[in-house]
Amino acid sequence: MKHIGTKTWYSASDLAELELPGLPREKRKINARARDERWAIAVDDKGQPLMRRRSGRGGGCEYHIKLLPSAARTELIKRGVALDADTIAAESGNKQIWSWYDGQSQKVKDEARRRLIAVNQVDVLEQAGLNRSAAVPAAASTQKISPSTLWNWLKLIEGIAVSDRLPALAPRRTGGGKEAVIDPEIWQIFKSDYLRPEKPTLTSCYYRAKDVADARGIALPIQKTFARKLKREVDPRVIMVRREGAEALRQSLPAQKRSVAGLHALEMVNIDGHKFDVFVRNAEGKVIRPLMVAIQDIYSRKILSWRIGESESAVQTRLTFADLFRDYGIPRACVLDNGRAFASKWITGGAKSRFRFKIREEEPTGILTALGIEIHWALPYRGQSKPIERAFRDLCDTVAKHPALAGCYTGNSVDAKPDNYGDAAVDMAVFKQLVEKGIAVHNARTGRRTETAKGRSFDDAFNESYARAPIGKATPEQLRLALLAADQKRVNSRTGHIEMFGNRYWSPEMSELHGRNVTVRFDPDNLHQAIHLYDTAGAYLCSAELIEDTGFADAASAKKRAKMEAAHRKTVRTAVEMEDLLRADQIAAMLPDYIDENDLPEPQVVRPVRHRGQTAAALKKIEHADEQTQEIFSALGRVNLRIVD
């Protein structure tokens, strides 16, 4: 027999072979002792049987080490065949019993403490000199319990370490009876029916399962039995993901808390769009719900720049970045929503996203990649990834529900419309002023409990860090690249001007660009500003000013035009003088003398030229045409034709 150091179960053959003190050395006599001492019905403190059926070939029974005499147990420990019971409890049982105790109700724990007080009092009386028989009645009288009850409690802690008495004394009450058995196939039907996205009630699932059971002649326990079994056997996470969905399962985890302690102002920003729940009338008189694209500093949570339009577009996004670069500087990184407007080729250039366009070589590079801004894509509809969503929630209350917009508020959902829905619409100019004021108030409000504000305002947190942080300022060249959207246009081949959106732009430098394709950068919201021209390779060419239309009798404009023409002539005249051109007579004087054509040499070989090919026969005049021929020509109306013979 191979003995293992943690062996606690032994057959009669094993015990006979070991020849332990206090036990017979024959298998037959050991079985007889087990029968006489009723080892088959012996149990431990937890009610677990101390005899079990032996697995393997031959069968038989095995007995726990606790059934053996103390001399035999001591000998097994000395030989290293088994461990001391106290050691076993310390290594495994202690963890299990304390784990069980932690999961009990407060009522069970209070009862365990009450029992421990009585047991400890017995120990105190024994230390005072009383024996156990005298100490137990005395302690029971003090605790107002019967001596037999205290004796039972003392029995619970036999062989238990003093440090483990509390969980050992906790009551272990079990149910009143065995729970009814549910047919496995009916249970599978019930469970599959209940764990559906439609979220049927437990009652309806029970009655559907009961209909199947009745049809098959299967007895079914009550509904509460199904509920208890479902709670006991099915993981709550399985119930959640099957009935609520994957998003509910994700939200069941603690939210990730991102620290910004390692950042500084303008190091990282995030941008997103928000459609206001307000009816606004645009310049054409159409009532719309405007959309704002805003950029927020992640470190301080301050909103830095924003633009308002009718929809989320690449142009609106570009102009928002332009305002940021002009007013504050260039951030190192940006968190963008992975949507079409932010994945536009004009914004992100060659960066990859799920709505990537096929980039052609002549297309302008996106402003973010061109300026070295690292791009981080956030998941759509995931507000936890974008702190600016919280700012939008505040603006919904402070701006959309402003008293000046009474009757314009639409509600945030179809079933949340106010009673005055659609009563009014505010002009776009007025709405932009309210948004500008609302964002200023949002940034300046104190009492913010963010990691960096600490009771101050977003403005204070931003200004403190901005003053001492390394900020990348945009150069005029970078502002030209960022401020204006791009469009491919052809320069007029005759006059050298460019026409866009009904406006004409021109500069003297464009005289060299006649007929060329250029990239034009301009501000769609301010077409009266100068535009900037780049070649298809991205090199800057020049800027062009707006040519304003003038009145028919506008004398001032006529004088301005005359001055422009005079300056243009002077510039061209200077350019001509710089070429140092020769006069025509100077060029003629430099040419060699021509040979007189009359002094041609006589040809030495003459090639004969003969008439070749088919020659049409000469026409002959017909003296007299017969009468039939004349009738034919008259019918055809071709009297002027002549017959060729």
C-alpha positions as CSV (number, residue, x, y, z in Angstrom):
1,M,0.0,0.0,0.0
2,K,1.3,3.5,-0.9
3,H,0.8,5.9,2.0
4,I,0.2,9.5,1.3
5,G,0.9,12.2,3.9
6,T,-2.7,13.6,3.8
7,K,-4.5,10.2,3.8
8,T,-7.5,10.2,6.1
9,W,-9.6,7.2,4.9
10,Y,-8.5,3.6,5.5
11,S,-10.0,0.2,4.6
12,A,-9.9,-2.8,7.1
13,S,-7.1,-4.3,5.0
14,D,-5.0,-1.0,5.3
15,L,-5.4,-0.9,9.0
16,A,-4.5,-4.6,9.4
17,E,-1.4,-4.1,7.3
18,L,-0.3,-1.0,9.3
19,E,-0.4,-3.0,12.6
20,L,-1.4,0.0,14.6
21,P,-1.6,0.1,18.4
22,G,-5.0,-0.3,19.9
23,L,-6.3,-2.1,16.8
24,P,-6.5,-5.8,15.8
25,R,-4.0,-7.0,13.2
26,E,-6.4,-9.0,11.2
27,K,-8.9,-7.7,8.7
28,R,-11.7,-9.9,10.1
29,K,-11.3,-8.6,13.6
30,I,-11.2,-5.0,12.5
31,N,-14.5,-5.4,10.6
32,A,-15.9,-7.1,13.8
33,R,-14.8,-4.1,15.9
34,A,-16.3,-1.7,13.4
35,R,-19.6,-3.6,13.6
36,D,-19.6,-3.7,17.4
37,E,-18.8,0.1,17.7
38,R,-21.2,1.0,14.9
39,W,-18.7,2.9,12.8
40,A,-21.2,2.7,9.9
41,I,-23.5,5.2,11.5
42,A,-20.9,7.5,13.1
43,V,-20.9,11.1,12.0
44,D,-18.6,14.1,12.6
45,D,-19.5,17.5,14.1
46,K,-21.0,18.6,10.8
47,G,-23.2,15.5,10.5
48,Q,-21.0,14.0,7.8
49,P,-20.7,10.2,7.9
50,L,-17.3,8.8,8.9
51,M,-17.6,5.6,6.8
52,R,-17.9,5.6,3.0
53,R,-18.0,3.0,0.2
54,R,-14.6,2.2,-1.2
55,S,-14.2,3.1,-4.9
56,G,-12.3,0.8,-7.2
57,R,-12.0,-2.9,-7.7
58,G,-13.2,-5.1,-4.9
59,G,-15.5,-2.5,-3.2
60,G,-15.8,-2.6,0.6
61,C,-15.8,0.2,3.1
62,E,-13.3,2.8,4.3
63,Y,-13.2,4.4,7.7
64,H,-12.2,7.9,8.7
65,I,-9.2,8.5,10.9
66,K,-11.4,10.0,13.6
67,L,-12.9,6.5,14.3
68,L,-9.5,5.1,15.3
69,P,-8.2,5.0,18.9
70,S,-6.0,7.9,19.9
71,A,-2.9,5.6,20.0
72,A,-3.5,4.5,16.4
73,R,-3.9,8.1,15.2
74,T,-0.8,9.2,17.0
75,E,1.2,6.3,15.4
76,L,-0.1,7.3,11.9
77,I,1.1,10.9,12.5
78,K,4.5,9.7,13.7
79,R,4.9,7.5,10.6
80,G,3.9,10.4,8.4
81,V,1.0,8.5,6.9
82,A,-1.6,11.1,8.2
83,L,-1.6,14.6,9.6
84,D,-2.8,15.8,12.9
85,A,-6.5,16.6,12.8
86,D,-5.8,20.1,14.2
87,T,-3.3,20.7,11.4
88,I,-5.7,19.6,8.8
89,A,-8.4,22.0,10.2
90,A,-5.9,24.8,10.3
91,E,-4.9,24.4,6.7
92,S,-8.2,23.7,5.0
93,G,-11.2,23.6,7.4
94,N,-10.5,27.0,8.9
95,K,-10.8,28.8,5.6
96,Q,-13.9,27.0,4.7
97,I,-15.7,27.6,8.0
98,W,-14.8,31.3,8.1
99,S,-15.9,31.7,4.5
100,W,-19.2,30.0,5.4
101,Y,-19.6,32.3,8.5
102,D,-19.0,35.5,6.4
103,G,-21.9,34.5,4.2
104,Q,-24.4,34.2,7.0
105,S,-27.0,36.7,8.1
106,Q,-26.4,39.1,11.0
107,K,-28.9,37.1,13.1
108,V,-26.8,34.0,12.8
109,K,-23.6,35.9,13.7
110,D,-25.3,37.4,16.8
111,E,-26.4,34.0,18.0
112,A,-22.8,32.7,17.5
113,R,-21.5,35.5,19.7
114,R,-24.0,34.8,22.4
115,R,-23.0,31.1,22.5
116,L,-19.3,32.1,22.6
117,I,-19.8,34.2,25.7
118,A,-21.4,31.3,27.5
119,V,-18.6,28.9,26.4
120,N,-15.9,31.4,27.4
121,Q,-17.5,31.7,30.8
122,V,-17.1,28.0,31.3
123,D,-13.4,28.4,30.6
124,V,-13.1,31.2,33.1
125,L,-14.8,29.1,35.8
126,E,-12.5,26.1,35.1
127,Q,-9.5,28.4,35.4
128,A,-10.8,29.5,38.7
129,G,-10.7,26.0,40.0
130,L,-14.1,24.5,39.2
131,N,-14.3,21.2,37.3
132,R,-16.4,21.0,34.1
133,S,-19.4,19.4,35.9
134,A,-19.6,22.4,38.2
135,A,-18.7,25.1,35.8
136,V,-21.3,24.3,33.2
137,P,-24.4,24.6,35.5
138,A,-23.0,27.8,36.9
139,A,-22.4,29.4,33.5
140,A,-25.8,28.2,32.2
141,S,-27.5,29.9,35.2
142,T,-25.7,33.1,34.5
143,Q,-26.6,33.1,30.8
144,K,-30.2,32.0,31.5
145,I,-29.9,28.8,29.4
146,S,-30.3,25.1,30.3
147,P,-27.1,23.1,31.2
148,S,-28.0,20.6,28.5
149,T,-27.9,23.4,25.9
150,L,-24.5,24.5,27.1
151,W,-23.2,20.9,27.0
152,N,-24.3,20.7,23.4
153,W,-22.5,23.9,22.6
154,L,-19.3,22.6,24.2
155,K,-19.6,19.5,22.1
156,L,-19.6,21.7,19.0
157,I,-16.1,23.0,19.8
158,E,-14.4,19.8,20.7
159,G,-11.1,19.6,18.8
160,I,-11.6,23.2,17.5
161,A,-9.0,25.9,18.0
162,V,-9.9,28.7,20.2
163,S,-9.6,31.2,17.3
164,D,-12.2,29.2,15.3
165,R,-14.9,28.8,18.0
166,L,-17.1,31.6,16.7
167,P,-18.0,30.1,13.3
168,A,-18.1,26.6,14.9
169,L,-20.8,27.8,17.4
170,A,-22.9,29.4,14.6
171,P,-26.3,27.7,14.2
172,R,-26.6,25.6,11.1
173,R,-30.4,25.3,10.6
174,T,-31.5,23.5,7.4
175,G,-34.8,23.5,5.6
176,G,-37.8,21.6,6.8
177,G,-37.7,19.0,4.0
178,K,-36.4,17.9,0.6
179,E,-37.3,20.2,-2.3
180,A,-39.5,18.9,-5.0
181,V,-37.8,17.5,-8.1
182,I,-38.3,19.2,-11.4
183,D,-38.2,17.1,-14.5
184,P,-34.9,18.0,-16.4
185,E,-36.5,18.4,-19.8
186,I,-39.3,20.6,-18.4
187,W,-36.7,22.6,-16.5
188,Q,-34.7,23.1,-19.7
189,I,-37.9,24.3,-21.5
190,F,-38.7,26.8,-18.7
191,K,-35.1,28.1,-18.5
192,S,-34.8,28.6,-22.2
193,D,-38.2,30.4,-22.3
194,Y,-37.3,32.7,-19.4
195,L,-33.8,33.6,-20.7
196,R,-35.0,35.5,-23.8
197,P,-34.4,39.1,-24.9
198,E,-38.2,39.6,-24.8
199,K,-38.0,39.3,-21.0
200,P,-41.2,37.2,-20.4
201,T,-42.4,37.0,-16.8
202,L,-41.6,34.0,-14.7
203,T,-45.3,33.3,-14.3
204,S,-45.9,33.1,-18.0
205,C,-42.9,30.9,-18.5
206,Y,-44.1,28.6,-15.7
207,Y,-47.5,28.1,-17.1
208,R,-46.1,27.4,-20.6
209,A,-43.9,24.8,-19.0
210,K,-46.9,23.4,-17.1
211,D,-48.8,23.0,-20.4
212,V,-46.0,20.9,-21.8
213,A,-45.8,18.9,-18.5
214,D,-49.5,18.3,-18.4
215,A,-49.5,17.1,-22.0
216,R,-46.8,14.6,-21.2
217,G,-48.3,13.5,-17.9
218,I,-45.5,14.9,-15.8
219,A,-46.2,16.3,-12.3
220,L,-44.9,19.8,-11.7
221,P,-44.1,21.6,-8.4
222,I,-45.3,25.0,-7.6
223,Q,-44.0,28.2,-9.2
224,K,-41.8,29.2,-6.2
225,T,-39.8,26.0,-6.6
226,F,-38.9,27.1,-10.1
227,A,-38.0,30.6,-8.8
228,R,-35.7,29.2,-6.1
229,K,-34.0,26.8,-8.5
230,L,-33.5,29.6,-11.0
231,K,-31.9,31.8,-8.3
232,R,-29.8,28.9,-6.9
233,E,-28.5,27.4,-10.1
234,V,-28.4,30.0,-12.8
235,D,-25.6,32.6,-12.7
236,P,-27.1,36.2,-12.4
237,R,-24.8,37.3,-15.2
238,V,-26.3,34.8,-17.5
239,I,-29.7,36.1,-16.7
240,M,-28.6,39.6,-17.3
241,V,-26.9,39.0,-20.7
242,R,-29.7,36.9,-22.0
243,R,-32.6,39.2,-20.9
244,E,-31.0,42.7,-20.8
245,G,-28.3,42.3,-23.4
246,A,-24.5,42.7,-23.7
247,E,-24.6,46.4,-22.9
248,A,-26.3,45.8,-19.6
249,L,-23.7,43.2,-18.8
250,R,-20.9,45.7,-19.6
251,Q,-22.6,48.4,-17.4
252,S,-22.7,45.9,-14.5
253,L,-19.0,46.3,-14.1
254,P,-17.6,49.3,-12.1
255,A,-17.0,52.2,-14.4
256,Q,-13.4,52.9,-15.4
257,K,-12.1,56.0,-13.7
258,R,-9.5,57.8,-15.7
259,S,-7.1,60.0,-13.9
260,V,-5.9,63.2,-15.6
261,A,-3.2,63.9,-12.9
262,G,-0.5,63.2,-15.5
263,L,-1.9,65.7,-18.1
264,H,-1.7,69.5,-18.4
265,A,-4.0,72.0,-20.0
266,L,-4.4,71.6,-23.8
267,E,-2.4,68.4,-23.8
268,M,-5.4,66.3,-24.8
269,V,-8.8,67.5,-26.0
270,N,-12.0,65.7,-27.0
271,I,-14.5,66.8,-29.6
272,D,-18.1,65.8,-30.2
273,G,-21.4,67.0,-31.6
274,H,-24.6,67.7,-29.8
275,K,-28.0,68.4,-31.3
276,F,-30.0,70.9,-29.2
277,D,-33.6,70.1,-28.3
278,V,-34.7,73.5,-29.5
279,F,-36.5,74.8,-32.5
280,V,-34.4,77.5,-34.3
281,R,-35.1,79.5,-37.4
282,N,-32.2,79.7,-39.8
283,A,-31.4,82.5,-42.3
284,E,-33.7,80.9,-44.9
285,G,-36.6,80.9,-42.5
286,K,-36.6,77.1,-42.1
287,V,-37.1,75.7,-38.6
288,I,-34.4,73.3,-37.6
289,R,-32.8,71.7,-34.5
290,P,-29.2,73.1,-34.6
291,L,-26.2,71.0,-33.9
292,M,-23.1,72.2,-32.1
293,V,-19.6,70.8,-32.5
294,A,-17.5,71.6,-29.4
295,I,-14.0,70.9,-28.2
296,Q,-13.3,70.4,-24.5
297,D,-10.0,70.3,-22.6
298,I,-9.8,66.9,-20.9
299,Y,-7.5,68.1,-18.1
300,S,-9.7,71.0,-16.9
301,R,-13.1,70.1,-18.6
302,K,-13.3,73.6,-20.0
303,I,-15.1,74.0,-23.3
304,L,-12.6,75.8,-25.5
305,S,-14.2,76.3,-28.9
306,W,-17.5,75.6,-30.7
307,R,-19.4,76.1,-33.9
308,I,-23.1,75.9,-34.5
309,G,-24.7,74.7,-37.8
310,E,-27.6,72.7,-39.2
311,S,-25.8,69.3,-39.2
312,E,-22.6,67.6,-38.1
313,S,-20.2,68.2,-41.0
314,A,-16.5,68.2,-41.8
315,V,-16.6,72.0,-42.5
316,Q,-18.1,72.7,-39.1
317,T,-15.6,70.4,-37.4
318,R,-12.7,72.0,-39.2
319,L,-13.7,75.5,-38.2
320,T,-14.0,74.4,-34.6
321,F,-10.4,73.2,-34.7
322,A,-9.4,76.4,-36.4
323,D,-10.9,78.5,-33.5
324,L,-9.0,76.3,-31.0
325,F,-5.6,76.7,-32.8
326,R,-6.1,80.4,-33.1
327,D,-7.2,81.2,-29.6
328,Y,-5.3,78.6,-27.5
329,G,-2.8,76.6,-29.5
330,I,-2.3,73.1,-30.9
331,P,-3.0,70.1,-28.6
332,R,-0.9,66.9,-28.6
333,A,-3.8,64.5,-28.8
334,C,-7.5,64.5,-29.6
335,V,-10.3,62.0,-28.8
336,L,-12.8,61.9,-31.6
337,D,-16.1,60.1,-32.1
338,N,-15.7,57.5,-34.8
339,G,-18.4,59.0,-37.0
340,R,-18.6,60.1,-40.6
341,A,-18.0,63.8,-39.9
342,F,-14.9,63.2,-37.8
343,A,-13.6,60.5,-40.2
344,S,-13.8,62.9,-43.1
345,K,-10.8,62.8,-45.4
346,W,-10.5,66.6,-45.1
347,I,-10.1,66.4,-41.3
348,T,-8.2,63.2,-40.5
349,G,-6.3,62.7,-43.7
350,G,-4.6,59.4,-43.9
351,A,-5.6,58.1,-40.4
352,K,-7.6,54.8,-40.5
353,S,-11.2,54.5,-39.3
354,R,-14.2,52.5,-40.2
355,F,-15.5,55.2,-42.7
356,R,-12.2,55.7,-44.5
357,F,-12.2,57.2,-47.9
358,K,-9.8,56.2,-50.7
359,I,-7.1,58.8,-50.4
360,R,-5.8,60.2,-53.7
361,E,-2.4,61.7,-54.0
362,E,-3.7,65.1,-55.0
363,E,-6.0,65.4,-52.0
364,P,-5.0,67.7,-49.1
365,T,-3.7,66.1,-46.0
366,G,-6.0,66.3,-42.9
367,I,-5.3,69.0,-40.5
368,L,-4.8,66.8,-37.5
369,T,-2.2,64.5,-39.1
370,A,-0.6,67.5,-40.8
371,L,-0.1,69.2,-37.4
372,G,1.1,66.1,-35.7
373,I,-1.9,65.7,-33.4
374,E,-2.3,62.1,-32.2
375,I,-5.8,60.7,-32.9
376,H,-7.7,58.5,-30.4
377,W,-11.0,57.0,-31.6
378,A,-13.9,56.7,-29.1
379,L,-16.7,54.2,-29.5
380,P,-20.0,55.8,-30.7
381,Y,-22.7,56.2,-28.0
382,R,-20.2,55.5,-25.3
383,G,-20.4,58.6,-23.1
384,Q,-17.9,57.2,-20.6
385,S,-15.2,57.6,-23.2
386,K,-15.9,61.3,-23.8
387,P,-16.1,63.7,-20.8
388,I,-17.7,66.3,-23.0
389,E,-21.0,64.3,-22.9
390,R,-21.4,65.5,-19.3
391,A,-21.0,69.1,-20.4
392,F,-23.6,68.6,-23.0
393,R,-26.0,67.3,-20.3
394,D,-25.5,70.5,-18.3
395,L,-26.1,72.7,-21.4
396,C,-29.4,70.9,-22.0
397,D,-30.6,72.3,-18.8
398,T,-28.9,75.8,-18.8
399,V,-29.4,76.6,-22.5
400,A,-32.2,74.5,-24.0
401,K,-34.5,75.2,-21.1
402,H,-33.6,78.9,-20.8
403,P,-36.5,81.2,-20.2
404,A,-35.7,83.1,-23.4
405,L,-36.4,79.8,-25.3
406,A,-39.9,79.3,-23.8
407,G,-42.0,77.5,-26.4
408,C,-38.9,76.4,-28.4
409,Y,-38.0,73.4,-26.3
410,T,-38.8,70.1,-28.0
411,G,-38.1,67.6,-25.2
412,N,-35.3,65.0,-25.3
413,S,-37.5,62.2,-26.6
414,V,-40.8,61.6,-28.5
415,D,-42.7,60.9,-25.3
416,A,-41.2,63.8,-23.4
417,K,-42.6,66.7,-25.3
418,P,-43.7,69.7,-23.2
419,D,-47.3,71.1,-23.4
420,N,-46.1,74.1,-25.4
421,Y,-44.3,72.0,-28.0
422,G,-43.9,73.9,-31.3
423,D,-45.3,77.2,-30.0
424,A,-42.2,79.2,-31.1
425,A,-38.9,79.2,-32.8
426,V,-35.9,81.4,-32.0
427,D,-33.7,83.1,-34.6
428,M,-30.3,81.6,-35.1
429,A,-28.4,84.8,-34.2
430,V,-30.2,85.0,-30.8
431,F,-29.7,81.3,-30.2
432,K,-25.9,81.6,-30.8
433,Q,-25.7,84.4,-28.3
434,L,-27.5,82.3,-25.7
435,V,-25.1,79.4,-26.3
436,E,-22.1,81.7,-26.0
437,K,-23.3,83.0,-22.7
438,G,-24.3,79.6,-21.5
439,I,-20.8,78.1,-22.2
440,A,-19.1,81.1,-20.5
441,V,-21.3,80.5,-17.4
442,H,-20.5,76.8,-17.6
443,N,-16.8,77.4,-17.6
444,A,-16.8,80.0,-14.9
445,R,-19.1,78.3,-12.4
446,T,-17.3,77.4,-9.1
447,G,-17.8,74.3,-6.9
448,R,-16.7,71.8,-9.5
449,R,-15.8,68.5,-7.9
450,T,-13.5,67.2,-10.6
451,E,-10.0,65.8,-10.0
452,T,-8.3,69.1,-11.1
453,A,-10.9,71.7,-10.2
454,K,-11.3,70.7,-6.5
455,G,-14.1,73.2,-5.8
456,R,-12.9,75.8,-8.3
457,S,-14.2,76.5,-11.8
458,F,-13.1,74.9,-15.0
459,D,-11.6,78.3,-16.0
460,D,-9.5,78.4,-12.9
461,A,-8.2,74.9,-13.4
462,F,-7.4,75.5,-17.0
463,N,-5.7,78.9,-16.5
464,E,-3.5,77.6,-13.7
465,S,-2.1,74.8,-15.8
466,Y,-2.1,76.7,-19.1
467,A,0.2,79.4,-17.6
468,R,3.0,76.9,-16.7
469,A,2.5,74.2,-19.3
470,P,4.4,73.9,-22.6
471,I,1.8,75.0,-25.2
472,G,2.3,74.6,-29.0
473,K,1.3,77.8,-30.7
474,A,0.1,77.8,-34.3
475,T,2.1,79.7,-36.9
476,P,0.5,81.8,-39.6
477,E,1.2,78.9,-42.0
478,Q,-0.5,76.4,-39.7
479,L,-3.5,78.7,-39.3
480,R,-3.8,79.0,-43.0
481,L,-3.9,75.2,-43.2
482,A,-6.3,74.7,-40.3
483,L,-8.6,77.7,-40.5
484,L,-10.0,77.1,-44.0
485,A,-11.7,74.2,-45.6
486,A,-10.3,73.0,-48.9
487,D,-11.7,72.7,-52.4
488,Q,-10.1,72.0,-55.8
489,K,-10.6,75.0,-58.2
490,R,-9.3,76.1,-61.6
491,V,-7.9,79.6,-62.1
492,N,-9.5,81.5,-65.0
493,S,-7.3,81.0,-68.0
494,R,-7.9,84.6,-69.3
495,T,-8.1,86.9,-66.3
496,G,-6.4,84.8,-63.6
497,H,-9.3,85.1,-61.0
498,I,-11.1,82.4,-59.1
499,E,-14.9,82.4,-58.7
500,M,-16.4,80.6,-55.7
501,F,-19.9,80.8,-54.2
502,G,-20.7,83.7,-56.6
503,N,-17.7,85.7,-55.4
504,R,-14.6,86.5,-57.4
505,Y,-11.1,86.6,-55.9
506,W,-7.9,87.9,-57.4
507,S,-4.4,89.1,-56.7
508,P,-1.5,90.2,-58.9
509,E,0.4,87.0,-58.0
510,M,-2.3,85.0,-59.7
511,S,-1.2,86.2,-63.1
512,E,1.2,83.3,-63.2
513,L,-1.5,80.7,-62.4
514,H,-3.8,81.1,-65.4
515,G,-5.6,77.8,-66.1
516,R,-3.9,75.9,-63.3
517,N,-5.7,73.6,-60.8
518,V,-5.1,74.9,-57.2
519,T,-6.3,74.0,-53.7
520,V,-8.3,76.8,-52.2
521,R,-8.6,77.2,-48.4
522,F,-11.4,79.5,-47.3
523,D,-13.8,80.1,-44.4
524,P,-17.3,79.2,-45.5
525,D,-18.7,81.3,-42.7
526,N,-16.9,84.4,-43.8
527,L,-16.5,84.4,-47.6
528,H,-15.4,88.1,-47.6
529,Q,-12.0,87.2,-46.1
530,A,-9.1,86.5,-48.3
531,I,-8.6,83.0,-49.6
532,H,-5.3,81.1,-49.8
533,L,-4.1,79.1,-52.8
534,Y,-1.9,76.0,-52.7
535,D,-0.7,73.8,-55.5
536,T,-1.8,70.2,-55.7
537,A,1.4,69.2,-53.9
538,G,0.5,71.3,-50.9
539,A,3.0,74.2,-51.5
540,Y,1.6,77.7,-50.6
541,L,1.2,80.0,-53.6
542,C,-0.5,83.2,-52.6
543,S,-3.6,84.8,-51.1
544,A,-6.4,86.4,-53.1
545,E,-8.7,89.2,-52.0
546,L,-12.4,89.5,-52.7
547,I,-13.3,91.6,-55.8
548,E,-16.4,93.4,-54.6
549,D,-19.3,94.3,-56.9
550,T,-19.8,98.0,-57.3
551,G,-22.7,100.3,-58.2
552,F,-23.1,101.5,-61.8
553,A,-22.4,105.1,-61.0
554,D,-20.1,104.6,-58.0
555,A,-17.3,107.1,-58.6
556,A,-15.2,106.0,-55.7
557,S,-15.2,102.5,-57.0
558,A,-14.3,103.7,-60.4
559,K,-11.3,105.6,-59.0
560,K,-10.2,102.5,-57.1
561,R,-10.5,100.4,-60.2
562,A,-8.4,103.0,-62.1
563,K,-5.7,102.9,-59.4
564,M,-5.6,99.1,-59.5
565,E,-5.2,99.1,-63.3
566,A,-2.5,101.7,-63.1
567,A,-0.7,99.7,-60.4
568,H,-1.1,96.6,-62.5
569,R,0.4,98.3,-65.5
570,K,3.3,99.6,-63.5
571,T,4.0,96.2,-62.0
572,V,3.9,94.6,-65.5
573,R,6.1,97.4,-66.9
574,T,8.6,96.9,-64.2
575,A,8.6,93.1,-64.9
576,V,9.1,93.8,-68.6
577,E,12.1,96.1,-67.9
578,M,13.6,93.4,-65.7
579,E,13.6,91.0,-68.6
580,D,16.1,93.4,-70.5
581,L,14.5,92.7,-73.8
582,L,16.1,93.7,-77.2
583,R,14.4,96.1,-79.6
584,A,13.1,94.7,-82.9
585,D,15.7,96.6,-85.0
586,Q,18.4,95.2,-82.8
587,I,17.2,91.7,-83.4
588,A,16.9,92.4,-87.2
589,A,20.5,93.7,-87.3
590,M,21.7,90.5,-85.7
591,L,20.1,88.2,-88.3
592,P,22.3,87.0,-91.2
593,D,21.7,88.2,-94.8
594,Y,19.2,86.1,-96.9
595,I,20.1,84.5,-100.2
596,D,18.4,86.1,-103.3
597,E,15.8,83.7,-104.6
598,N,16.4,84.9,-108.2
599,D,19.9,83.4,-108.2
600,L,18.7,79.8,-107.9
601,P,21.1,77.2,-109.4
602,E,20.1,75.2,-112.6
603,P,18.8,71.7,-111.8
604,Q,21.0,69.0,-113.3
605,V,18.4,66.2,-113.4
606,V,14.9,66.8,-114.7
607,R,12.1,64.3,-113.9
608,P,9.6,63.9,-116.7
609,V,6.0,64.3,-115.7
610,R,3.4,62.4,-117.6
611,H,-0.5,62.4,-117.4
612,R,-1.7,59.3,-115.6
613,G,-4.9,58.0,-114.2
614,Q,-8.5,58.0,-115.6
615,T,-9.7,61.1,-117.3
616,A,-13.3,62.0,-117.6
617,A,-14.6,62.1,-121.1
618,A,-15.3,65.5,-122.5
619,L,-18.9,66.6,-122.5
620,K,-20.6,66.9,-125.9
621,K,-23.5,69.0,-126.7
622,I,-26.6,67.1,-127.8
623,E,-28.1,68.6,-130.8
624,H,-31.5,67.1,-130.7
625,A,-33.0,65.1,-127.9
626,D,-35.8,62.8,-128.7
627,E,-39.3,63.5,-127.4
628,Q,-39.3,60.6,-124.9
629,T,-36.1,61.9,-123.2
630,Q,-37.5,65.4,-122.8
631,E,-40.6,63.9,-121.1
632,I,-38.3,62.0,-118.6
633,F,-36.3,65.2,-117.7
634,S,-39.5,67.2,-117.3
635,A,-41.0,64.6,-114.9
636,L,-37.8,64.5,-112.8
637,G,-37.5,68.2,-112.8
638,R,-33.9,68.0,-113.9
639,V,-34.1,69.8,-117.2
640,N,-30.6,71.3,-116.7
641,L,-28.9,67.9,-116.8
642,R,-27.0,66.9,-119.8
643,I,-26.4,63.4,-121.2
644,V,-22.8,62.3,-121.4
645,D,-22.1,59.8,-124.0
